[in-house]
Each structure stands twice: as structure tokens, then as C-alpha cells.
Amino acid sequence: MRLVLATALAALIAAPAMAQPRGAQPEGTDLIDHVRTVSDLARVCDPPWGGVPRLEAIAYCQGFLTGAGQYHALLYPTGGRGRPLYCVPTPGPTIAEAGVAFAAWARTNANRSTEPALDGVLRWAQATYPCGTPARTPAQGRGGRS
């Protein structure tokens, strides 16, 4: 009985502490912990704050960009039938360079700030790494039948 009472008492004492938000932010900060828009992603890719929150934000950005890039690569494999949305040169930028470049693009294209983050990443990639124009076949060149 004592064990049950001690456990219940410990749970009651610990409950308020467990109800506190994890990693509560200091007063006056505007850390972003969930990315929805282009503006949100730009702020985590080039965060204005410092310390560990800065490192966490940059890691989030890099994970987001890596995931988007890998998904694009799966949808449009080299030699596949579909034309990719963008074509990163070889060698491409580092993931850190890509994050900073995306943030700069987002600042320049403020009219896109409320769009979904992934839409912004794809727009940035298309503007930054356009694919060459596809080769025309002779039938296309004649503008008619083959």
C-alpha cells in the first residue's frame, strides 16, 4: 500500500512539470518549431537567433531540403520517362549552401512568403537549376506529322 501511495504522490508532484512545454522559449524570441510556409522555411534555413536553437533550425532546414531533393530524385530518376522539375549540376552545392541560397531567394521573392514551404523549394530549385530545353525530334521540327 505504501508503494502505491508513494507512486501516486510522485505522479501528482511530477504532473505539473511534465505539462510544461518542452524546451520553453525565453521571453521575446520567435523560434520556429514547425515549418508551413516559404517564410517559415527561410527563417530556419538562415536563422537570426544563435546557440543551440540556431543549430537545430539549420538541421531542420537541411533535413527538409534533403527530403525534398530525394523525393524529386525518386519521381524523376536519371534516364526516366518524366522530365525533372529542376536539374542540379554536378558537382552540386552543399546542403548548407542550398539552405542559405533558398533563404536569399525567399527574401527576394517575398510575394511567395505565404505559399507552402515545399512549393517555394520547388520554385527556387526551378529558378536556380533550370533544365536545358529538350531536344526536338525531326517530327516536332516540321510542326506536323511524323
C-alpha positions as CSV (number, residue, x, y, z in Angstrom):
1,M,0.0,0.0,0.0
2,R,2.9,2.4,0.8
3,L,4.4,1.8,-2.7
4,V,1.1,2.6,-4.4
5,L,0.7,5.8,-2.3
6,A,4.3,6.8,-2.9
7,T,3.9,6.2,-6.7
8,A,0.6,8.2,-6.8
9,L,2.2,11.1,-4.8
10,A,5.2,11.1,-7.1
11,A,2.9,11.2,-10.2
12,L,0.9,14.2,-8.7
13,I,4.1,16.1,-8.0
14,A,5.6,15.4,-11.4
15,A,2.5,16.1,-13.4
16,P,2.8,19.9,-13.5
17,A,6.5,19.7,-14.5
18,M,5.6,17.2,-17.3
19,A,2.9,19.5,-18.5
20,Q,5.3,22.4,-19.2
21,P,6.2,22.8,-22.8
22,R,9.4,21.1,-23.7
23,G,12.3,23.5,-24.3
24,A,10.3,26.5,-23.3
25,Q,11.5,29.5,-25.2
26,P,12.9,32.5,-23.5
27,E,10.7,35.6,-23.5
28,G,10.9,37.7,-26.6
29,T,12.2,35.0,-29.0
30,D,10.4,33.9,-32.2
31,L,11.8,30.5,-32.7
32,I,10.0,28.4,-35.4
33,D,9.4,24.8,-34.5
34,H,7.0,23.9,-37.3
35,V,7.5,24.9,-40.9
36,R,4.5,25.6,-43.0
37,T,5.3,28.5,-45.4
38,V,8.2,29.7,-47.5
39,S,8.8,32.4,-44.9
40,D,9.0,29.8,-42.1
41,L,11.5,27.7,-44.0
42,A,13.6,30.7,-45.0
43,R,13.9,31.6,-41.3
44,V,15.1,28.2,-40.3
45,C,17.5,28.0,-43.2
46,D,19.1,31.3,-42.3
47,P,18.0,31.8,-38.6
48,P,18.5,35.1,-36.9
49,W,19.0,33.5,-33.5
50,G,22.1,31.9,-32.1
51,G,23.3,29.0,-30.0
52,V,21.7,25.5,-30.0
53,P,18.4,26.8,-31.4
54,R,20.3,28.1,-34.5
55,L,21.9,24.7,-35.0
56,E,18.6,22.9,-34.6
57,A,17.0,25.2,-37.1
58,I,19.7,24.7,-39.7
59,A,19.5,20.9,-39.2
60,Y,15.7,21.1,-39.8
61,C,16.3,23.1,-42.9
62,Q,18.9,20.7,-44.2
63,G,16.6,17.7,-43.5
64,F,13.7,19.4,-45.3
65,L,15.8,20.2,-48.4
66,T,17.4,16.8,-48.4
67,G,14.0,15.1,-48.2
68,A,12.5,17.2,-51.0
69,G,15.5,16.5,-53.2
70,Q,15.4,12.8,-52.6
71,Y,11.7,12.7,-53.3
72,H,12.3,14.6,-56.5
73,A,15.1,12.2,-57.5
74,L,12.7,9.2,-56.9
75,L,10.0,10.8,-59.0
76,Y,12.3,11.7,-61.8
77,P,15.2,9.2,-62.0
78,T,18.0,9.7,-64.4
79,G,17.0,8.2,-67.8
80,G,13.4,8.0,-66.7
81,R,10.4,9.0,-68.8
82,G,9.4,12.1,-67.0
83,R,11.2,15.4,-67.3
84,P,12.6,16.6,-64.0
85,L,11.4,19.9,-62.5
86,Y,15.0,21.0,-62.0
87,C,18.5,19.8,-62.8
88,V,21.2,20.3,-60.2
89,P,24.6,20.4,-61.8
90,T,27.4,18.0,-60.9
91,P,29.0,18.9,-58.5
92,G,26.0,20.5,-56.9
93,P,26.0,22.9,-53.9
94,T,26.5,21.6,-50.4
95,I,23.3,21.3,-48.4
96,A,24.4,24.3,-46.3
97,E,24.9,26.4,-49.5
98,A,21.5,25.3,-50.7
99,G,19.8,26.4,-47.5
100,V,21.4,29.8,-47.5
101,A,20.6,30.2,-51.2
102,F,16.9,29.3,-50.6
103,A,16.6,31.8,-47.8
104,A,18.1,34.5,-50.0
105,W,15.7,33.6,-52.8
106,A,12.8,33.7,-50.3
107,R,13.8,37.2,-49.2
108,T,13.9,38.4,-52.8
109,N,10.6,36.7,-53.7
110,A,8.6,38.0,-50.7
111,N,5.4,37.6,-52.7
112,R,5.8,33.8,-52.3
113,S,6.2,34.0,-48.5
114,T,2.8,32.6,-47.6
115,E,2.9,29.7,-50.1
116,P,3.6,26.2,-48.8
117,A,7.2,25.6,-48.0
118,L,7.6,22.7,-50.5
119,D,6.1,24.9,-53.3
120,G,8.8,27.5,-52.5
121,V,11.6,25.0,-52.5
122,L,10.5,23.7,-56.0
123,R,10.1,27.2,-57.3
124,W,13.6,28.1,-56.0
125,A,15.1,25.0,-57.5
126,Q,13.5,25.5,-60.9
127,A,14.7,29.1,-61.0
128,T,18.2,28.3,-59.8
129,Y,18.8,25.0,-61.6
130,P,16.7,25.0,-64.8
131,C,16.9,22.0,-67.1
132,G,18.0,22.5,-70.6
133,T,15.4,22.6,-73.3
134,P,14.6,19.1,-74.5
135,A,16.0,18.1,-77.9
136,R,13.4,18.4,-80.7
137,T,12.8,15.4,-82.8
138,P,12.6,15.8,-86.6
139,A,8.8,15.4,-86.5
140,Q,8.5,18.2,-83.9
141,G,10.7,20.4,-86.0
142,R,8.4,20.1,-89.0
143,G,5.5,21.1,-86.9
144,G,3.4,18.3,-88.3
145,R,3.0,14.6,-88.7
146,S,5.7,12.1,-88.3
